[in-house]
Amino acid sequence: MESAYIGIGSNIGHKIDHCKRAISLMGKLEGCSVRLQSPFYRTEPVGVEGQDTFVNGVVCVDTDLSALTLLKRLLEIETDMGRVRLKKWDARVIDLDILLFGSRVINKPDLVVPHPLMHLRRFVLTPLLQIAPDLIHPVLCQSIRELAGVLPENGQAVETYGRS
């Protein structure tokens, strides 16, 4: 079994309900069980303008699936929940990203792990800090606590939304 950390986000409709549903569906995947879940956070969109705020969180799943199979199942959940990919960073019903997959480093055309931008995003590090502060980023060789401690706060407002 591997521990995979999955980033969750939504900025369309009933955002928190979408995030909770995605977590429930992840827990029903064969070969996966949700072990840890962060609180949810209301966050500013990063990299785009004119979009509604997001609800973001992170879960840890224990899985015996390969990273690519897990990605495929997560994309199926997104599609089943109504996500349509029109352009990069478009508004979305649900977004599920593999942030970390054990201590593995994966660099394939369809999957890069650790997520290449996770250490620059407060909306990822803040919830991850709540469930795995001492987890080590396998490329940067720093803990989540250390990465979060050096991330500038400007332009990435994150506030607690509530615990699920």
MARBA-3410 file (N, C-alpha, C, O; in Angstrom, 1 decimal):
164
0.8,-1.2,0.0,0.0,0.0,0.0,0.9,1.2,0.0,1.9,1.3,0.7 ~ 0.4,2.2,-0.7,1.1,3.5,-0.8,0.1,4.6,-0.2,-1.1,4.4,-0.2 ~ 0.7,5.6,0.4,-0.1,6.8,0.8,0.0,7.8,-0.3,1.1,8.3,-0.6 ~ -1.2,8.2,-0.8,-1.2,9.2,-1.8,-2.0,10.4,-1.2,-3.0,10.3,-0.6 ~ -1.4,11.6,-1.5,-2.1,12.8,-1.0,-2.7,13.5,-2.2,-2.0,13.7,-3.2
-4.0,13.7,-2.1,-4.8,14.2,-3.2,-5.3,15.6,-2.9,-6.0,15.8,-1.8 ~ -5.0,16.6,-3.7,-5.6,17.9,-3.6,-7.0,18.0,-4.2,-7.2,17.4,-5.2 ~ -7.9,18.7,-3.5,-9.3,18.7,-3.9,-9.7,20.2,-4.0,-9.3,21.0,-3.1 ~ -10.4,20.6,-5.1,-10.9,21.9,-5.2,-12.1,22.0,-6.0,-12.4,21.2,-6.9 ~ -12.9,23.1,-5.7,-14.1,23.4,-6.5,-14.4,24.8,-6.4,-14.2,25.5,-5.4
-14.9,25.4,-7.5,-15.3,26.8,-7.5,-16.5,27.1,-8.3,-16.8,28.2,-8.8 ~ -17.4,26.1,-8.5,-18.6,26.2,-9.1,-19.7,25.5,-8.3,-19.5,24.5,-7.7 ~ -20.8,26.2,-8.2,-22.0,25.6,-7.5,-21.8,25.4,-6.0,-21.2,26.3,-5.3 ~ -22.3,24.3,-5.5,-22.2,24.0,-4.1,-20.8,23.4,-3.8,-20.7,22.1,-3.7 ~ -19.9,24.2,-3.7,-18.4,23.8,-3.7,-18.1,22.8,-2.6,-17.5,21.8,-2.9
-18.5,23.1,-1.4,-18.2,22.1,-0.3,-18.8,20.8,-0.5,-18.3,19.7,-0.2 ~ -20.1,20.8,-1.0,-20.8,19.5,-1.3,-20.0,18.7,-2.4,-19.9,17.5,-2.3 ~ -19.5,19.5,-3.4,-18.8,18.8,-4.5,-17.5,18.1,-3.9,-17.2,17.0,-4.2 ~ -16.8,18.9,-3.0,-15.6,18.3,-2.4,-15.9,17.1,-1.6,-15.2,16.1,-1.6 ~ -17.0,17.2,-0.8,-17.3,16.0,0.1,-17.8,14.8,-0.8,-17.4,13.7,-0.4
-18.5,15.1,-1.8,-18.9,14.0,-2.7,-17.7,13.3,-3.3,-17.6,12.1,-3.4 ~ -16.7,14.1,-3.8,-15.5,13.5,-4.4,-14.7,12.7,-3.4,-14.2,11.6,-3.7 ~ -14.7,13.1,-2.1,-14.0,12.3,-1.1,-14.7,11.0,-0.9,-14.1,10.0,-0.8 ~ -16.0,11.1,-0.8,-16.8,9.9,-0.7,-16.6,8.9,-1.8,-16.4,7.7,-1.6 ~ -16.6,9.4,-3.1,-16.3,8.6,-4.2,-14.9,8.0,-4.2,-14.7,6.8,-4.6
-13.9,8.8,-3.7,-12.6,8.2,-3.6,-12.5,7.1,-2.6,-11.9,6.1,-2.9 ~ -13.3,7.2,-1.6,-13.3,6.1,-0.6,-14.0,4.9,-1.1,-13.8,3.8,-0.5 ~ -14.8,5.0,-2.1,-15.4,3.8,-2.7,-14.6,3.1,-3.8,-15.0,2.1,-4.3 ~ -13.5,3.7,-4.2,-12.7,3.1,-5.3,-12.1,1.8,-4.8,-11.6,1.8,-3.6 ~ -12.1,0.8,-5.6,-11.5,-0.4,-5.2,-10.0,-0.2,-5.1,-9.4,0.4,-6.0
-9.5,-0.7,-4.0,-8.0,-0.5,-3.7,-7.7,0.8,-3.1,-6.5,1.1,-3.1 ~ -8.6,1.6,-2.6,-8.4,2.9,-2.0,-9.2,3.0,-0.7,-10.3,2.5,-0.6 ~ -8.6,3.6,0.3,-9.4,4.0,1.5,-8.8,5.4,1.9,-7.6,5.6,2.0 ~ -9.8,6.2,2.3,-9.4,7.6,2.8,-9.0,7.5,4.2,-9.7,7.0,5.1 ~ -7.7,7.9,4.5,-7.2,7.7,5.8,-7.2,9.1,6.6,-7.5,9.1,7.8
-6.9,10.2,5.9,-6.9,11.5,6.6,-7.6,12.5,5.7,-7.6,12.4,4.4 ~ -8.2,13.5,6.3,-8.8,14.6,5.6,-8.5,15.9,6.3,-8.7,16.0,7.5 ~ -8.1,16.9,5.5,-7.9,18.2,6.1,-9.2,18.9,6.3,-10.2,18.5,5.7 ~ -9.2,20.0,7.0,-10.3,20.9,7.0,-10.4,21.5,5.5,-9.5,21.4,4.8 ~ -11.5,22.1,5.3,-11.7,22.8,4.0,-11.3,24.3,4.2,-11.5,24.8,5.3
-10.9,24.9,3.1,-10.5,26.3,3.1,-11.1,27.0,1.9,-11.2,26.5,0.8 ~ -11.5,28.3,2.2,-11.9,29.2,1.1,-10.6,29.9,0.6,-9.9,30.5,1.4 ~ -10.4,29.8,-0.7,-9.1,30.3,-1.2,-9.4,31.2,-2.5,-10.4,31.0,-3.2 ~ -8.5,32.1,-2.7,-8.5,32.9,-3.9,-8.0,32.1,-5.1,-7.1,31.2,-5.0 ~ -8.6,32.3,-6.3,-8.1,31.6,-7.5,-6.6,32.1,-7.7,-6.3,33.3,-7.5
-5.8,31.2,-8.2,-4.4,31.6,-8.4,-4.1,31.3,-9.9,-4.4,30.3,-10.5 ~ -3.5,32.4,-10.5,-3.2,32.2,-11.9,-4.2,32.7,-12.9,-4.0,32.8,-14.1 ~ -5.4,33.1,-12.4,-6.5,33.5,-13.3,-7.3,34.6,-12.6,-7.2,34.8,-11.3 ~ -8.0,35.4,-13.3,-8.8,36.5,-12.8,-10.3,36.3,-13.2,-10.5,35.6,-14.2 ~ -11.2,36.8,-12.4,-12.6,36.8,-12.8,-13.3,35.5,-12.4,-14.4,35.3,-12.9
-12.7,34.7,-11.6,-13.4,33.4,-11.1,-13.8,33.6,-9.7,-13.2,34.3,-8.9 ~ -14.8,32.8,-9.3,-15.2,32.7,-7.9,-14.1,32.1,-7.1,-13.3,31.4,-7.6 ~ -14.2,32.3,-5.8,-13.3,31.7,-4.8,-13.5,30.1,-4.9,-14.5,29.6,-5.3 ~ -12.5,29.5,-4.4,-12.5,28.0,-4.4,-12.7,27.5,-2.9,-12.6,28.3,-2.0 ~ -13.2,26.3,-2.8,-13.0,25.5,-1.6,-12.0,24.5,-1.9,-12.1,23.8,-2.9
-11.0,24.4,-1.0,-9.9,23.4,-1.2,-9.6,22.6,0.0,-9.9,23.1,1.1 ~ -9.1,21.5,-0.2,-8.7,20.6,0.9,-7.7,19.5,0.4,-7.4,19.5,-0.8 ~ -7.2,18.7,1.3,-6.4,17.6,0.9,-6.8,16.3,1.7,-7.2,16.4,2.8 ~ -6.8,15.2,1.0,-7.0,13.9,1.7,-5.8,13.0,1.4,-5.0,13.2,0.4 ~ -5.6,12.1,2.3,-4.6,11.0,2.2,-5.4,9.8,2.0,-6.2,9.4,2.8
-5.1,9.1,0.9,-5.7,7.8,0.7,-4.6,6.7,0.7,-3.4,6.9,0.2 ~ -4.9,5.6,1.3,-4.0,4.4,1.2,-4.5,3.6,0.0,-5.7,3.3,-0.1 ~ -3.6,3.2,-0.9,-4.0,2.6,-2.1,-3.0,1.5,-2.5,-1.8,1.6,-2.3 ~ -3.6,0.5,-3.2,-2.7,-0.5,-3.8,-2.7,-0.3,-5.3,-2.2,-1.1,-6.1 ~ -3.4,0.8,-5.8,-3.4,1.1,-7.2,-2.0,1.7,-7.6,-1.3,2.3,-6.7
-1.6,1.6,-8.8,-0.5,2.3,-9.3,-0.9,3.8,-9.4,-2.0,4.2,-9.4 ~ 0.1,4.7,-9.5,-0.1,6.1,-9.6,-0.9,6.4,-10.8,-1.9,7.3,-10.8 ~ -0.6,5.8,-11.9,-1.3,6.1,-13.2,-2.8,5.6,-13.1,-3.7,6.2,-13.7 ~ -3.0,4.4,-12.5,-4.4,3.9,-12.3,-5.1,4.8,-11.4,-6.3,5.1,-11.6 ~ -4.5,5.3,-10.3,-5.2,6.2,-9.4,-5.6,7.5,-10.2,-6.7,7.9,-10.0
-4.7,8.0,-11.0,-5.0,9.2,-11.7,-6.2,9.0,-12.6,-7.1,9.8,-12.7 ~ -6.2,7.8,-13.3,-7.3,7.5,-14.2,-8.6,7.5,-13.4,-9.6,8.0,-13.9 ~ -8.6,6.9,-12.3,-9.9,6.8,-11.4,-10.3,8.2,-11.0,-11.5,8.5,-10.9 ~ -9.3,9.0,-10.6,-9.6,10.4,-10.2,-10.2,11.2,-11.3,-11.2,11.9,-11.1 ~ -9.7,11.0,-12.5,-10.3,11.7,-13.7,-11.7,11.2,-14.0,-12.5,12.0,-14.5
-11.9,9.9,-13.8,-13.3,9.4,-14.0,-14.2,10.0,-13.0,-15.4,10.3,-13.3 ~ -13.8,10.2,-11.7,-14.6,10.9,-10.7,-15.0,12.3,-11.2,-16.1,12.7,-11.1 ~ -13.9,13.0,-11.6,-14.2,14.4,-12.1,-15.2,14.4,-13.3,-16.1,15.2,-13.2 ~ -15.1,13.5,-14.2,-16.0,13.4,-15.3,-17.4,13.1,-14.9,-18.4,13.7,-15.3 ~ -17.5,12.1,-14.0,-18.8,11.7,-13.5,-19.5,12.8,-12.7,-20.7,12.9,-12.7
-18.7,13.7,-12.1,-19.3,14.8,-11.4,-19.5,16.0,-12.2,-20.0,17.0,-11.8 ~ -19.3,15.9,-13.5,-19.6,17.0,-14.5,-18.5,17.9,-14.9,-18.8,18.9,-15.5 ~ -17.3,17.6,-14.5,-16.2,18.5,-15.0,-16.0,18.4,-16.5,-15.9,17.3,-17.1 ~ -15.9,19.5,-17.1,-15.6,19.6,-18.5,-14.4,20.5,-18.7,-14.3,21.6,-18.1 ~ -13.4,19.9,-19.4,-12.1,20.6,-19.5,-12.1,21.4,-20.8,-12.0,20.8,-21.9
-12.3,22.7,-20.8,-12.3,23.5,-22.0,-10.9,24.2,-22.1,-10.4,24.3,-23.2 ~ -10.4,24.8,-21.0,-9.1,25.4,-21.1,-8.4,25.3,-19.7,-9.1,25.0,-18.7 ~ -7.1,25.5,-19.7,-6.3,25.3,-18.5,-6.8,26.4,-17.5,-7.0,27.5,-17.8 ~ -6.9,25.9,-16.3,-7.3,26.7,-15.1,-8.7,27.3,-15.2,-8.9,28.3,-14.6 ~ -9.5,26.7,-16.0,-10.9,27.1,-16.1,-11.6,26.8,-14.8,-11.2,26.0,-14.0
-12.8,27.5,-14.6,-13.6,27.2,-13.4,-14.0,25.7,-13.5,-14.1,25.2,-14.5 ~ -14.2,25.1,-12.3,-14.4,23.7,-12.3,-15.3,23.2,-11.1,-15.2,23.7,-10.0 ~ -16.2,22.2,-11.5,-17.0,21.6,-10.4,-16.1,20.9,-9.4,-16.4,21.0,-8.2 ~ -15.1,20.2,-9.9,-14.2,19.5,-9.0,-12.9,19.3,-9.7,-12.8,19.2,-10.9 ~ -11.8,19.4,-8.9,-10.5,19.2,-9.4,-9.8,18.3,-8.4,-9.7,18.6,-7.2
-9.2,17.2,-8.9,-8.5,16.2,-8.1,-7.1,16.1,-8.6,-6.9,15.6,-9.7 ~ -6.1,16.4,-7.8,-4.7,16.3,-8.2,-3.9,15.4,-7.3,-4.0,15.6,-6.1 ~ -3.1,14.5,-7.8,-2.2,13.8,-7.0,-1.0,14.7,-6.7,-0.3,15.1,-7.6 ~ -0.9,15.0,-5.4,0.2,15.8,-5.0,1.5,15.0,-4.7,2.5,15.4,-5.1 ~ 1.3,13.9,-4.0,2.4,13.1,-3.6,1.9,11.6,-3.7,0.7,11.4,-3.4
2.8,10.7,-4.0,2.5,9.3,-4.1,3.6,8.6,-3.4,4.6,8.2,-4.0 ~ 3.4,8.4,-2.1,4.5,7.8,-1.3,5.7,8.8,-1.4,5.5,10.0,-1.3 ~ 6.9,8.3,-1.5,8.1,9.1,-1.7,8.5,9.0,-3.1,9.7,9.3,-3.4 ~ 7.7,8.6,-4.0,8.0,8.4,-5.4,8.1,9.7,-6.2,7.4,10.7,-5.9 ~ 9.0,9.7,-7.1,9.1,10.8,-8.1,8.8,10.2,-9.4,9.4,9.2,-9.9
7.7,10.7,-10.0,7.2,10.2,-11.3,7.2,11.4,-12.3,6.7,12.5,-12.0 ~ 7.8,11.1,-13.5,7.8,12.1,-14.5,7.4,11.5,-15.8,8.2,11.0,-16.6 ~ 6.1,11.4,-16.1,5.5,10.8,-17.3,4.7,11.9,-18.0,4.3,12.9,-17.4 ~ 4.4,11.7,-19.3,3.6,12.7,-20.0,2.3,13.1,-19.3,1.9,14.2,-19.4 ~ 1.6,12.1,-18.7,0.3,12.3,-18.1,0.3,12.6,-16.6,-0.7,13.0,-16.1
1.5,12.4,-16.0,1.5,12.5,-14.6,2.9,12.9,-14.1,3.9,12.2,-14.4 ~ 3.0,14.0,-13.3,4.2,14.4,-12.7,3.9,14.5,-11.2,3.1,15.2,-10.7 ~ 4.7,13.7,-10.4,4.6,13.6,-9.0,6.0,13.7,-8.4,6.9,13.0,-8.9 ~ 6.2,14.6,-7.4,5.3,15.5,-6.7,4.7,16.5,-7.7,5.3,16.8,-8.7 ~ 3.5,16.9,-7.4,2.9,18.0,-8.2,3.8,19.1,-8.4,4.3,19.6,-7.3
4.1,19.5,-9.6,5.2,20.5,-9.8,5.0,21.9,-9.2,6.0,22.6,-9.1 ~ 3.8,22.2,-8.9,3.5,23.6,-8.3,3.1,23.6,-6.9,2.9,24.6,-6.3 ~ 3.0,22.4,-6.3,2.4,22.3,-4.9,3.2,23.2,-3.9,2.6,23.7,-3.0 ~ 4.5,23.2,-4.0,5.3,24.0,-3.0,5.1,25.5,-3.1,5.6,26.2,-2.3 ~ 4.5,25.9,-4.2,4.3,27.4,-4.4,2.8,27.8,-4.1,2.5,29.0,-4.3
2.0,26.9,-3.7,0.6,27.2,-3.6,0.1,27.0,-2.1,0.1,25.9,-1.5 ~ -0.3,28.1,-1.5,-0.8,28.1,-0.2,-2.0,27.3,0.0,-2.3,26.7,1.0 ~ -2.9,27.3,-1.1,-4.1,26.5,-1.0,-3.9,25.0,-1.0,-4.8,24.2,-0.7 ~ -2.6,24.6,-1.3,-2.2,23.2,-1.2,-1.5,23.0,0.2,-1.8,22.0,0.9 ~ -0.6,23.8,0.5,0.3,23.6,1.6,-0.5,23.8,2.9,-0.2,23.1,3.9
-1.4,24.7,3.0,-2.2,25.0,4.2,-3.0,23.7,4.7,-2.8,23.3,5.8 ~ -3.8,23.1,3.8,-4.5,21.9,4.2,-3.5,20.7,4.5,-3.8,19.9,5.4 ~ -2.5,20.6,3.6,-1.6,19.5,3.8,-0.8,19.7,5.1,-0.5,18.7,5.8 ~ -0.6,20.9,5.5,0.1,21.1,6.8,-0.7,20.6,8.0,-0.2,20.2,9.0 ~ -2.1,20.6,7.8,-2.9,20.1,8.9,-2.9,18.6,9.1,-3.1,18.1,10.2
-2.6,17.9,8.0,-2.7,16.4,8.2,-1.3,15.8,8.0,-1.2,14.6,8.4 ~ -0.3,16.5,7.5,1.0,15.8,7.4,2.1,16.9,7.4,2.9,17.0,6.4 ~ 2.3,17.6,8.5,3.3,18.7,8.6,4.7,18.2,8.4,5.6,19.0,8.0 ~ 5.0,17.0,8.8,6.4,16.5,8.8,6.7,15.6,7.5,7.8,15.1,7.4 ~ 5.7,15.5,6.7,5.9,14.8,5.4,7.0,15.5,4.6,7.0,16.7,4.5
7.9,14.7,4.0,9.0,15.3,3.3,8.7,15.3,1.8,8.4,14.3,1.2 ~ 8.9,16.4,1.2,8.8,16.6,-0.3,10.0,15.8,-0.9,11.1,16.1,-0.6 ~ 9.7,14.8,-1.7,10.8,13.9,-2.2,11.8,14.5,-3.1,12.9,14.0,-3.4 ~ 11.5,15.7,-3.7,12.5,16.4,-4.6,13.2,17.5,-3.8,14.4,17.7,-3.9 ~ 12.4,18.3,-3.1,13.0,19.5,-2.4,13.6,19.1,-1.1,14.3,19.9,-0.5
13.3,17.9,-0.6,13.9,17.4,0.7,13.6,18.3,1.8,14.4,18.5,2.7 ~ 12.4,18.9,1.8,12.0,19.8,3.0,10.6,19.3,3.4,9.8,18.7,2.6 ~ 10.3,19.5,4.7,9.0,19.1,5.2,7.9,20.1,4.7,8.2,21.2,4.3 ~ 6.7,19.6,4.8,5.6,20.5,4.4,5.6,21.8,5.3,5.3,22.9,4.8 ~ 5.9,21.6,6.6,6.0,22.7,7.5,7.0,23.7,7.0,6.8,24.9,7.0
8.2,23.2,6.6,9.3,24.1,6.1,8.8,24.8,4.8,9.1,26.0,4.7 ~ 8.2,24.1,3.9,7.8,24.7,2.7,6.7,25.8,2.9,6.8,26.9,2.3 ~ 5.8,25.5,3.8,4.7,26.5,4.1,5.3,27.7,4.8,4.8,28.8,4.6 ~ 6.3,27.5,5.6,6.9,28.6,6.4,7.6,29.6,5.5,7.8,30.8,5.9 ~ 8.0,29.3,4.3,8.8,30.2,3.5,7.9,30.8,2.3,8.4,31.6,1.5
6.7,30.3,2.2,5.8,30.7,1.1,5.2,32.1,1.4,4.6,32.3,2.4 ~ 5.4,33.1,0.5,4.9,34.4,0.7,3.3,34.4,0.8,2.7,33.6,0.1 ~ 2.8,35.2,1.6,1.3,35.2,1.8,0.6,36.1,0.8,-0.6,35.9,0.6 ~ 1.2,37.0,0.1,0.5,37.9,-0.8,-0.1,37.2,-2.0,0.5,36.3,-2.6 ~ -1.3,37.6,-2.3,-2.0,37.1,-3.4,-2.6,35.6,-3.3,-3.1,35.1,-4.3
-2.5,35.1,-2.1,-2.9,33.7,-1.9,-3.7,33.6,-0.6,-3.3,32.8,0.3 ~ -4.8,34.4,-0.5,-5.5,34.3,0.8,-6.2,33.0,1.0,-6.8,32.4,0.0 ~ -6.0,32.4,2.2,-6.6,31.2,2.6,-7.3,31.3,3.9,-6.6,31.8,4.9 ~ -8.6,31.0,4.0,-9.2,31.1,5.3,-10.0,29.8,5.6,-10.5,29.2,4.6 ~ -10.1,29.4,6.8,-10.8,28.2,7.2,-12.2,28.3,6.8,-12.9,29.3,7.1
-12.7,27.3,6.1,-14.1,27.2,5.7,-14.9,26.4,6.7,-16.1,26.7,7.0 ~ -14.3,25.4,7.3,-15.0,24.5,8.3,-14.5,23.1,8.1,-14.1,22.7,7.0 ~ -14.6,22.3,9.2,-14.2,20.9,9.1,-15.4,20.1,8.6,-16.6,20.4,8.9 ~ -15.1,19.1,7.9,-16.2,18.3,7.3,-16.7,17.3,8.4,-17.6,16.5,8.1
END
